[in-house]
């Protein structure tokens, strides 16, 4: 039995009791706990599981994140909860995390493709990043002594194999651009579709307002985005960074298409 400090809530002395088969083993553990306590490195035993800690960590983290980012974190951690969630946080080892990583790369896909096939390196890296970040907070809270996930990385051979297997996607040539323009010229969204040829992200095109478009000066401002979260919820927000806020000139073809699109919208509202 060894003193491990006092309860911050009640002020009462806290004691830790451990049982060993020999006196020598008990003395060694007593010395280890005492030394760690005086060095400020002692971690009191607890039964918190990986799932419970990830839930707590994400709940606190959500206060400083965009709604869409919280959703992304939830999706990436979803690949972890089912496989590692039952393990006690203090019993989690580097081997646990490496085994999870190998499983995810080999058969971890449950959506966005054939179930049971391997996830891409980027997807696994995103989950690893969150899995590394959460235990850092647990170390600061004295729930675990070290972050056992810190040195787990995707092997270089796996990265190289994925790069070799991926086909290089070439940008459209002039003929392909002309073919696209001809194919969509009768579409109601002809104007917005032409914006995709100007280097705008899909979220930026969806977030565009008429207030951002100056047809007279043939220019537009990129300052807003609109994305779909979980195929259900539309999230509208500022651009990803200040650098993404920009002014762009409108080519004649795009200006004419947008002018017709605006007139079409006005007519639709009048009729309807």
C-alpha positions as CSV (number, residue, x, y, z in Angstrom):
1,X,0.0,0.0,0.0
2,X,1.5,3.3,-1.0
3,X,0.3,7.0,-0.8
4,X,-0.3,8.5,-4.2
5,X,-1.4,12.0,-3.2
6,X,-4.8,13.4,-2.3
7,X,-8.1,13.6,-4.0
8,X,-8.4,17.2,-5.4
9,X,-12.2,17.1,-4.8
10,X,-12.2,16.0,-1.2
11,X,-8.7,16.6,0.0
12,X,-8.6,13.0,1.4
13,X,-5.5,10.9,1.2
14,X,-5.4,8.5,-1.7
15,X,-3.7,5.1,-1.4
16,X,-2.9,2.5,-4.1
17,X,-3.0,-1.2,-3.1
18,X,-1.2,-3.8,-5.2
19,X,-0.6,-7.5,-4.5
20,X,2.5,-9.5,-5.4
21,X,3.7,-13.0,-4.9
22,X,6.9,-12.1,-3.1
23,X,8.1,-9.3,-0.8
24,X,10.9,-8.4,-3.3
25,X,8.4,-7.8,-6.1
26,X,6.3,-5.6,-3.8
27,X,9.4,-3.5,-2.8
28,X,10.4,-3.0,-6.4
29,X,6.9,-1.8,-7.3
30,X,6.7,0.4,-4.2
31,X,10.0,2.0,-5.2
32,X,8.8,2.5,-8.8
33,X,5.5,4.1,-7.8
34,X,7.2,6.4,-5.2
35,X,9.9,7.5,-7.6
36,X,7.4,8.3,-10.4
37,X,5.2,10.2,-7.9
38,X,8.1,12.5,-6.7
39,X,9.2,13.0,-10.4
40,X,5.6,14.0,-11.3
41,X,5.3,11.1,-13.7
42,X,3.0,8.8,-11.7
43,X,-0.2,7.8,-13.5
44,X,-3.0,6.4,-11.3
45,X,-4.6,3.2,-12.6
46,X,-7.9,3.7,-14.3
47,X,-10.3,1.7,-16.5
48,X,-11.0,4.2,-19.2
49,X,-11.2,2.5,-22.6
50,X,-9.9,3.8,-25.9
51,X,-13.5,4.4,-27.0
52,X,-14.3,6.3,-23.9
53,X,-11.3,8.5,-24.1
54,X,-11.8,9.2,-27.9
55,X,-15.4,10.2,-27.2
56,X,-14.2,12.6,-24.4
57,X,-11.4,14.0,-26.5
58,X,-13.6,14.6,-29.5
59,X,-16.3,16.3,-27.4
60,X,-13.8,18.8,-26.1
61,X,-12.1,19.2,-29.4
62,X,-15.4,20.0,-31.1
63,X,-15.6,23.3,-29.3
64,X,-12.8,24.7,-31.5
65,X,-13.6,23.0,-34.8
66,X,-15.9,23.7,-37.7
67,X,-18.9,21.4,-37.9
68,X,-17.6,19.8,-41.1
69,X,-14.2,19.1,-39.4
70,X,-15.9,17.4,-36.5
71,X,-17.8,15.2,-38.9
72,X,-14.5,14.4,-40.7
73,X,-12.9,13.5,-37.4
74,X,-15.8,11.3,-36.4
75,X,-15.6,9.4,-39.7
76,X,-11.8,8.9,-39.4
77,X,-12.1,7.7,-35.8
78,X,-15.0,5.4,-36.8
79,X,-12.3,3.2,-38.4
80,X,-10.7,2.9,-35.0
81,X,-13.6,2.6,-32.5
82,X,-14.7,-0.9,-33.6
83,X,-11.2,-2.4,-33.6
84,X,-9.4,-0.7,-30.7
85,X,-12.2,0.8,-28.7
86,X,-12.6,-2.0,-26.2
87,X,-8.9,-1.9,-25.1
88,X,-8.2,0.0,-21.9
89,X,-6.3,3.2,-22.7
90,X,-3.5,2.3,-20.2
91,X,-3.2,-1.2,-21.8
92,X,-3.0,0.1,-25.4
93,X,0.4,-0.8,-26.9
94,X,2.3,0.1,-30.1
95,X,1.6,-3.5,-31.3
96,X,-2.2,-2.9,-31.0
97,X,-1.9,0.2,-33.2
98,X,0.4,-1.4,-35.7
99,X,-2.0,-4.4,-36.0
100,X,-4.9,-2.0,-36.6
101,X,-2.9,-0.1,-39.2
102,X,-2.1,-3.4,-41.1
103,X,-5.8,-4.4,-40.9
104,X,-7.0,-1.0,-42.2
105,X,-4.5,-1.1,-45.2
106,X,-5.5,-4.7,-46.0
107,X,-9.3,-4.9,-45.4
108,X,-10.6,-1.8,-43.5
109,X,-12.9,-0.3,-46.1
110,X,-16.6,-0.2,-45.1
111,X,-17.8,2.6,-47.4
112,X,-16.8,4.4,-50.6
113,X,-15.9,1.2,-52.4
114,X,-15.9,-2.6,-52.1
115,X,-16.4,-3.6,-48.4
116,X,-13.5,-5.5,-47.0
117,X,-10.8,-4.1,-49.3
118,X,-7.9,-2.1,-48.1
119,X,-8.2,1.6,-47.3
120,X,-5.9,4.1,-49.1
121,X,-2.7,5.4,-47.4
122,X,-4.2,8.9,-47.1
123,X,-7.3,7.5,-45.3
124,X,-5.3,5.5,-42.9
125,X,-2.9,8.4,-42.2
126,X,-5.9,10.6,-41.3
127,X,-7.1,8.1,-38.7
128,X,-3.5,7.6,-37.4
129,X,-3.2,11.4,-37.0
130,X,-6.3,11.6,-34.8
131,X,-5.2,8.4,-32.9
132,X,-1.9,10.1,-32.2
133,X,-3.4,13.4,-31.2
134,X,-5.9,12.1,-28.6
135,X,-3.4,10.2,-26.4
136,X,-1.2,13.3,-26.2
137,X,-4.0,15.0,-24.3
138,X,-4.4,11.9,-22.2
139,X,-0.7,12.1,-21.2
140,X,-1.2,15.8,-20.2
141,X,-4.2,14.7,-18.1
142,X,-2.1,12.0,-16.4
143,X,-4.3,9.2,-17.7
144,X,-1.4,7.4,-19.4
145,X,2.3,7.7,-18.9
146,X,3.3,7.8,-22.7
147,X,1.7,8.1,-26.1
148,X,2.3,4.6,-27.5
149,X,1.0,5.6,-30.9
150,X,3.6,8.3,-31.6
151,X,6.1,6.2,-33.6
152,X,3.6,4.2,-35.6
153,X,4.0,5.1,-39.3
154,X,2.8,3.6,-42.6
155,X,5.7,1.7,-44.1
156,X,7.6,3.3,-47.0
157,X,7.1,0.2,-49.2
158,X,3.3,0.5,-48.8
159,X,3.4,4.1,-49.8
160,X,5.6,3.4,-52.8
161,X,3.4,0.5,-53.9
162,X,0.3,2.6,-53.8
163,X,2.0,5.4,-55.8
164,X,3.1,2.9,-58.4
165,X,-0.4,1.4,-58.8
166,X,-2.1,4.7,-59.2
167,X,-2.7,5.9,-62.7
168,X,-1.5,9.4,-63.4
169,X,-4.5,11.6,-64.2
170,X,-3.6,14.0,-67.0
171,X,-5.4,17.4,-67.2
172,X,-7.8,17.9,-70.1
173,X,-6.3,19.0,-73.3
174,X,-7.9,21.7,-75.5
175,X,-10.0,19.3,-77.5
176,X,-11.4,17.7,-74.3
177,X,-12.3,21.1,-72.9
178,X,-14.1,22.0,-76.1
179,X,-15.9,18.6,-76.0
180,X,-17.1,19.3,-72.4
181,X,-18.3,22.8,-73.3
182,X,-20.3,21.4,-76.3
183,X,-21.8,18.6,-74.1
184,X,-23.1,20.9,-71.4
185,X,-24.2,23.9,-73.4
186,X,-27.9,22.9,-73.3
187,X,-27.8,22.2,-69.6
188,X,-29.7,24.5,-67.2
189,X,-26.5,24.9,-65.2
190,X,-24.3,25.6,-68.2
191,X,-22.9,28.8,-66.6
192,X,-22.0,27.3,-63.2
193,X,-20.5,24.3,-65.0
194,X,-18.2,26.6,-67.0
195,X,-16.9,27.9,-63.7
196,X,-15.3,24.5,-63.1
197,X,-12.9,25.2,-65.9
198,X,-11.6,28.3,-64.1
199,X,-9.9,26.4,-61.3
200,X,-12.6,26.8,-58.7
201,X,-13.3,24.0,-56.2
202,X,-16.7,22.4,-56.3
203,X,-17.5,23.8,-52.9
204,X,-16.6,27.3,-54.0
205,X,-18.9,27.1,-57.1
206,X,-21.8,25.8,-54.9
207,X,-21.2,28.6,-52.4
208,X,-21.2,31.4,-55.1
209,X,-23.8,34.1,-54.7
210,X,-24.9,36.7,-57.3
211,X,-23.4,39.3,-54.9
212,X,-20.0,37.8,-55.7
213,X,-20.5,38.1,-59.4
214,X,-20.0,41.5,-61.2
215,X,-21.2,40.8,-64.8
216,X,-20.6,44.4,-65.8
217,X,-16.9,44.3,-64.8
218,X,-16.6,40.7,-65.9
219,X,-15.2,39.6,-62.5
220,X,-16.2,37.4,-59.6
221,X,-15.1,37.1,-55.9
222,X,-14.4,33.8,-54.3
223,X,-15.3,34.1,-50.6
224,X,-17.8,31.4,-49.6
225,X,-18.1,27.6,-49.8
226,X,-21.0,25.2,-49.5
227,X,-20.5,21.5,-48.9
228,X,-22.7,18.5,-48.2
229,X,-22.0,16.7,-44.9
230,X,-23.0,13.1,-44.5
231,X,-25.2,13.3,-47.6
232,X,-27.8,15.1,-45.5
233,X,-26.6,18.4,-44.1
234,X,-25.5,21.5,-46.1
235,X,-22.7,23.4,-44.5
236,X,-21.9,26.9,-45.6
237,X,-18.8,28.8,-44.5
238,X,-15.9,31.0,-45.5
239,X,-13.2,29.8,-47.7
240,X,-10.6,27.4,-46.4
241,X,-8.0,30.1,-45.9
242,X,-7.4,33.8,-46.6
243,X,-5.3,32.8,-49.6
244,X,-8.4,31.0,-51.0
245,X,-10.3,34.4,-51.1
246,X,-9.5,35.8,-54.5
247,X,-10.8,37.9,-57.4
248,X,-11.0,36.3,-60.8
249,X,-11.8,37.7,-64.3
250,X,-14.7,36.3,-66.2
251,X,-14.0,35.1,-69.8
252,X,-16.6,36.3,-72.3
253,X,-18.0,32.8,-72.7
254,X,-18.6,32.4,-69.0
255,X,-20.0,35.9,-68.5
256,X,-22.5,35.4,-71.3
257,X,-23.5,32.0,-69.8
258,X,-24.0,33.4,-66.4
259,X,-25.9,36.4,-67.8
260,X,-28.4,33.9,-69.4
261,X,-28.5,31.8,-66.2
262,X,-29.4,34.9,-64.1
263,X,-32.1,35.9,-66.5
264,X,-33.5,32.3,-66.4
265,X,-33.6,32.4,-62.6
266,X,-35.5,35.7,-62.6
267,X,-38.0,34.3,-65.1
268,X,-38.5,31.2,-63.0
269,X,-39.1,33.2,-59.9
270,X,-41.6,35.4,-61.8
271,X,-43.5,32.3,-63.0
272,X,-43.4,30.7,-59.8
